[in-house]
Amino acid sequence: MNEPEPGSHADQYTFSSDYLYPFYKRVIQAITGVRDGLPD
């Protein structure tokens, strides 16, 4: 369940900006209830 899909590769230099930042931004929106107006 926590293993990456076959063929997927996460670049270490862009992983935080491509994957983690959008995830944390959605978590903060869910907790605070404040939307940024961007499409889902």
Buried (B, 14 or more C-beta within 10 A) or exposed (E): EEEEEEEEEEEEEEEEEEEEEEEEEEEEEEEEEEEEEEEE
